[in-house]
Amino acid sequence: MAPIKGEIGKIAPNVLERNFSADRPNQKWTTDVTQVCINDRKLYLSPILDMFDGGIISYAISTNPNLQMVISMLKKAFKKYPNLYGLTLHSDQGWHYQHGMYQKMLKEHDITQSMSRKGNCLDNAMMKNFFGLMKNELLYANKFESIEDFERALRKYIDWYNNKRIKLRLKGMSPV
């Protein structure tokens, strides 16, 4: 979780209104930041999840929850999908998502920004669900000696999650 900085920029309306269903890929994405502690050291994960199939589009990992981490995640997504006209990208009201640079990048790619209501984690339930799965299936199920060990395992986990982990709502298929 990012440090609470209050309102530092423009708050976007909650366009999504908890409608997490998508008819096609790249219609609705969601993002957030989560923190993991390994031996008193912190690691932050900032992914983008496609609401169509629950797959992770892109992600960034950092030892500091800074703006560069979120911008890096966006750049990876834009490189993978250069044409995102009509996409809605949902987040909480974290300071990263209020930042002018983040909002400018969305606007340049014709992406509609949506934000959860203040203090309402259910508005971003799909992303919170992914974090819960990752922590239960990876973090809590293993013992990691260092954040570097966890980071290597996290990269493998996301690849497994996208390519091999089956989902009932996808009729037993993985997101990919």
Kinemage of the C-alpha trace (Angstrom):
@kinemage 1
@onewidth
@group {chain A} dominant
@subgroup {mainchain}
@vectorlist {calphas} color= white
{ca met a 1} P 0.000 0.000 0.000
{ca ala a 2} L 1.272 3.446 -0.894
{ca pro a 3} L 1.756 6.055 1.786
{ca ile a 4} L -1.317 8.192 2.325
{ca lys a 5} L -0.692 11.625 0.875
{ca gly a 6} L -4.266 12.852 0.593
{ca glu a 7} L -5.449 14.710 -2.455
{ca ile a 8} L -2.471 15.854 -4.504
{ca gly a 9} L -4.119 16.050 -7.890
{ca lys a 10} L -7.375 15.485 -9.677
{ca ile a 11} L -9.707 12.732 -8.444
{ca ala a 12} L -11.422 10.912 -11.330
{ca pro a 13} L -15.072 9.813 -11.082
{ca asn a 14} L -15.932 6.180 -10.377
{ca val a 15} L -16.840 5.291 -13.962
{ca leu a 16} L -16.691 1.559 -13.254
{ca glu a 17} L -19.270 1.558 -10.416
{ca arg a 18} L -18.291 -2.046 -9.509
{ca asn a 19} L -19.226 -3.335 -12.964
{ca phe a 20} L -16.263 -5.702 -13.322
{ca ser a 21} L -17.506 -7.574 -16.389
{ca ala a 22} L -15.898 -6.908 -19.750
{ca asp a 23} L -17.007 -8.188 -23.167
{ca arg a 24} L -13.559 -8.111 -24.713
{ca pro a 25} L -9.882 -7.749 -23.805
{ca asn a 26} L -8.548 -4.231 -23.170
{ca gln a 27} L -11.964 -2.828 -22.338
{ca lys a 28} L -11.516 -2.522 -18.544
{ca trp a 29} L -8.275 -2.678 -16.616
{ca thr a 30} L -7.605 -2.212 -12.927
{ca thr a 31} L -4.460 -1.390 -10.970
{ca asp a 32} L -3.217 -0.923 -7.424
{ca val a 33} L -0.040 -1.239 -5.365
{ca thr a 34} L 0.569 -3.854 -2.690
{ca gln a 35} L 3.377 -4.169 -0.176
{ca val a 36} L 5.180 -7.359 0.832
{ca cys a 37} L 7.571 -7.614 3.799
{ca ile a 38} L 10.383 -10.151 3.774
{ca asn a 39} L 12.785 -10.109 6.752
{ca asp a 40} L 11.986 -6.463 7.609
{ca arg a 41} L 12.523 -5.328 4.000
{ca lys a 42} L 9.683 -4.101 1.825
{ca leu a 43} L 8.874 -4.814 -1.781
{ca tyr a 44} L 6.053 -3.201 -3.766
{ca leu a 45} L 4.129 -4.708 -6.661
{ca ser a 46} L 2.194 -2.532 -9.101
{ca pro a 47} L 0.280 -4.641 -11.684
{ca ile a 48} L -2.424 -3.973 -14.263
{ca leu a 49} L -5.144 -6.637 -14.482
{ca asp a 50} L -7.516 -7.061 -17.447
{ca met a 51} L -11.082 -7.528 -16.190
{ca phe a 52} L -11.987 -9.584 -19.271
{ca asp a 53} L -9.915 -12.641 -18.331
{ca gly a 54} L -8.214 -11.659 -15.058
{ca gly a 55} L -4.767 -11.760 -16.662
{ca ile a 56} L -1.906 -9.511 -15.618
{ca ile a 57} L -1.143 -7.122 -18.504
{ca ser a 58} L 2.032 -5.628 -17.060
{ca tyr a 59} L 3.642 -4.991 -13.705
{ca ala a 60} L 6.511 -3.264 -11.961
{ca ile a 61} L 8.311 -4.292 -8.790
{ca ser a 62} L 10.203 -1.828 -6.615
{ca thr a 63} L 11.677 -1.408 -3.135
{ca asn a 64} L 10.130 2.064 -3.082
{ca pro a 65} L 6.464 2.859 -3.863
{ca asn a 66} L 7.406 5.802 -6.056
{ca leu a 67} L 5.843 7.301 -9.163
{ca gln a 68} L 8.494 5.739 -11.405
{ca met a 69} L 7.228 2.268 -10.485
{ca val a 70} L 3.695 3.100 -11.683
{ca ile a 71} L 4.933 4.911 -14.805
{ca ser a 72} L 7.141 1.917 -15.678
{ca met a 73} L 4.110 -0.381 -15.366
{ca leu a 74} L 2.113 1.878 -17.722
{ca lys a 75} L 4.928 2.082 -20.279
{ca lys a 76} L 5.154 -1.726 -20.404
{ca ala a 77} L 1.396 -1.959 -20.988
{ca phe a 78} L 1.491 0.695 -23.735
{ca lys a 79} L 4.384 -1.060 -25.454
{ca lys a 80} L 2.402 -4.316 -25.426
{ca tyr a 81} L -0.863 -2.647 -26.531
{ca pro a 82} L -0.251 0.629 -28.424
{ca asn a 83} L -3.930 1.177 -29.355
{ca leu a 84} L -6.156 1.300 -26.272
{ca tyr a 85} L -8.944 3.587 -27.440
{ca gly a 86} L -12.074 2.957 -25.365
{ca leu a 87} L -10.224 1.426 -22.411
{ca thr a 88} L -11.182 2.336 -18.839
{ca leu a 89} L -8.390 2.038 -16.258
{ca his a 90} L -9.644 1.828 -12.671
{ca ser a 91} L -7.660 2.425 -9.472
{ca asp a 92} L -8.080 3.683 -5.961
{ca gln a 93} L -7.425 7.342 -5.114
{ca gly a 94} L -3.728 6.753 -4.374
{ca trp a 95} L -1.387 9.661 -4.963
{ca his a 96} L 0.265 7.856 -7.912
{ca tyr a 97} L -3.023 7.878 -9.821
{ca gln a 98} L -3.729 11.529 -9.021
{ca his a 99} L -0.329 12.600 -10.336
{ca gly a 100} L -0.326 14.784 -13.438
{ca met a 101} L 2.197 12.618 -15.296
{ca tyr a 102} L 0.100 9.458 -14.800
{ca gln a 103} L -3.093 11.223 -15.876
{ca lys a 104} L -1.352 12.771 -18.895
{ca met a 105} L -0.154 9.348 -20.050
{ca leu a 106} L -3.700 7.973 -19.853
{ca lys a 107} L -5.075 10.938 -21.777
{ca glu a 108} L -2.406 10.556 -24.490
{ca his a 109} L -3.613 6.970 -25.038
{ca asp a 110} L -7.347 7.867 -25.029
{ca ile a 111} L -7.879 5.951 -21.773
{ca thr a 112} L -10.738 6.874 -19.440
{ca gln a 113} L -9.577 7.084 -15.842
{ca ser a 114} L -11.842 5.722 -13.098
{ca met a 115} L -11.228 5.818 -9.343
{ca ser a 116} L -12.813 4.042 -6.411
{ca arg a 117} L -14.700 6.030 -3.850
{ca lys a 118} L -12.526 7.153 -0.958
{ca gly a 119} L -11.856 4.326 1.500
{ca asn a 120} L -13.948 1.745 -0.357
{ca cys a 121} L -11.791 -1.284 -1.233
{ca leu a 122} L -14.783 -3.176 -2.700
{ca asp a 123} L -14.704 -0.742 -5.642
{ca asn a 124} L -11.426 -2.397 -6.686
{ca ala a 125} L -12.321 -5.964 -5.696
{ca met a 126} L -10.769 -7.669 -8.745
{ca met a 127} L -7.314 -6.274 -8.016
{ca lys a 128} L -7.640 -6.990 -4.287
{ca asn a 129} L -8.636 -10.565 -5.181
{ca phe a 130} L -5.471 -11.017 -7.248
{ca phe a 131} L -3.345 -9.706 -4.364
{ca gly a 132} L -5.078 -12.138 -1.996
{ca leu a 133} L -4.457 -15.083 -4.324
{ca met a 134} L -0.812 -14.145 -4.839
{ca lys a 135} L -0.186 -13.771 -1.116
{ca asn a 136} L -1.954 -17.041 -0.230
{ca glu a 137} L -0.482 -19.110 -3.057
{ca leu a 138} L 3.028 -17.635 -3.039
{ca leu a 139} L 3.962 -15.456 -0.082
{ca tyr a 140} L 2.314 -17.310 2.831
{ca ala a 141} L 2.906 -20.774 1.349
{ca asn a 142} L 6.698 -20.339 1.206
{ca lys a 143} L 9.587 -19.042 3.274
{ca phe a 144} L 11.791 -16.521 1.520
{ca glu a 145} L 15.321 -15.721 2.660
{ca ser a 146} L 15.446 -12.338 0.916
{ca ile a 147} L 13.322 -9.911 -1.093
{ca glu a 148} L 15.429 -10.881 -4.120
{ca asp a 149} L 14.321 -14.517 -3.667
{ca phe a 150} L 10.705 -13.394 -3.365
{ca glu a 151} L 11.001 -11.137 -6.429
{ca arg a 152} L 12.297 -14.053 -8.558
{ca ala a 153} L 9.460 -16.245 -7.288
{ca leu a 154} L 6.923 -13.458 -7.916
{ca arg a 155} L 7.975 -13.124 -11.555
{ca lys a 156} L 7.553 -16.908 -11.996
{ca tyr a 157} L 4.214 -16.788 -10.174
{ca ile a 158} L 2.815 -14.087 -12.479
{ca asp a 159} L 3.924 -16.089 -15.524
{ca trp a 160} L 2.272 -19.217 -14.052
{ca tyr a 161} L -0.844 -17.235 -13.099
{ca asn a 162} L -1.243 -15.912 -16.654
{ca asn a 163} L -0.306 -19.076 -18.541
{ca lys a 164} L -1.141 -22.130 -16.435
{ca arg a 165} L -3.409 -21.329 -13.462
{ca ile a 166} L -6.923 -22.345 -14.434
{ca lys a 167} L -10.005 -20.282 -13.634
{ca leu a 168} L -13.513 -21.649 -13.325
{ca arg a 169} L -15.025 -18.551 -14.902
{ca leu a 170} L -12.801 -19.210 -17.945
{ca lys a 171} L -14.130 -22.795 -18.161
{ca gly a 172} L -10.935 -24.324 -16.792
{ca met a 173} L -8.555 -22.279 -18.921
{ca ser a 174} L -5.830 -19.828 -17.873
{ca pro a 175} L -6.084 -16.115 -18.745
{ca val a 176} L -3.710 -16.538 -21.692
